[in-house]
């Protein structure tokens, strides 16, 4: 199974997730701006992975780790479905990205 489409789709899914959170908080401009910025950041990483940029592929596990840690922090603040979803998706993505074979395939 090819890993590049899975990792690309995961980053796109996370971007849509954060964009959706921004739309839900549309009445607060700072929240909307922050979530939109995070969404654009994830889309940039998805495009970088699709094109095979080595620096983006090297940094992508750290982004997944940050997403996972913020998901866990959000769970500790209050148990909610968005927090659980973020933690699970980012943990699965982190698990895939930590495999050396996957990173080798992403670079090709």
LINHUPE-V741396 format. One record per residue. N is the residue number from 1. SS is DSSP state (H for helix, E for strand, C for the rest). PHI is phi in radians with two decimals (* if undefined). Layout:
n: <N & N>
ss: <SS & SS>
phi: <PHI & PHI>
This chain:
n: <1 & 2 & 3 & 4 & 5 & 6 & 7 & 8 & 9 & 10 & 11 & 12 & 13 & 14 & 15 & 16 & 17 & 18 & 19 & 20 & 21 & 22 & 23 & 24 & 25 & 26 & 27 & 28 & 29 & 30 & 31 & 32 & 33 & 34 & 35 & 36 & 37 & 38 & 39 & 40 & 41 & 42 & 43 & 44 & 45 & 46 & 47 & 48 & 49 & 50 & 51 & 52 & 53 & 54 & 55 & 56 & 57 & 58 & 59 & 60 & 61 & 62 & 63 & 64 & 65 & 66 & 67 & 68 & 69 & 70 & 71 & 72 & 73 & 74 & 75 & 76 & 77 & 78 & 79 & 80 & 81 & 82 & 83 & 84 & 85 & 86 & 87 & 88 & 89 & 90 & 91 & 92 & 93 & 94 & 95 & 96 & 97 & 98 & 99 & 100 & 101 & 102 & 103 & 104 & 105 & 106 & 107 & 108>
ss: <C & C & C & H & H & H & H & H & H & H & H & H & H & H & H & H & H & H & H & H & H & H & H & H & C & C & C & C & H & H & H & H & H & H & H & H & H & H & H & H & H & H & H & H & H & H & H & H & H & H & H & C & C & H & H & H & H & H & H & H & H & H & H & H & H & H & H & H & H & H & H & H & H & H & H & H & H & C & C & C & H & H & H & H & H & H & H & H & H & H & H & H & H & H & H & H & H & C & C & H & H & H & H & H & H & H & H & C>
phi: <* & -1.38 & -1.58 & -1.04 & -1.14 & -1.20 & -1.17 & -1.03 & -1.12 & -1.15 & -1.19 & -1.14 & -1.07 & -1.13 & -1.12 & -1.14 & -1.06 & -1.20 & -1.14 & -1.12 & -1.13 & -1.15 & -1.14 & -1.16 & -1.86 & -1.16 & -1.35 & -1.96 & -1.04 & -1.22 & -1.16 & -1.06 & -1.12 & -1.13 & -1.15 & -1.15 & -1.10 & -1.13 & -1.12 & -1.10 & -1.06 & -1.19 & -1.12 & -1.06 & -1.19 & -1.09 & -1.15 & -1.09 & -1.23 & -1.06 & -1.48 & 1.45 & -1.20 & -1.16 & -1.17 & -1.15 & -1.15 & -1.20 & -1.53 & -1.09 & -1.10 & -1.22 & -1.17 & -1.13 & -1.15 & -1.08 & -1.05 & -1.12 & -1.14 & -1.19 & -1.11 & -1.14 & -1.09 & -1.14 & -1.13 & -1.18 & -1.28 & 3.12 & -1.18 & -2.55 & -1.11 & -1.06 & -1.19 & -1.14 & -1.08 & -1.07 & -1.12 & -1.22 & -1.09 & -1.23 & -1.17 & -1.12 & -1.14 & -1.10 & -1.06 & -1.21 & -1.25 & -1.39 & -1.36 & -1.16 & -1.12 & -1.14 & -1.12 & -1.14 & -1.17 & -1.13 & -1.33 & -1.52>
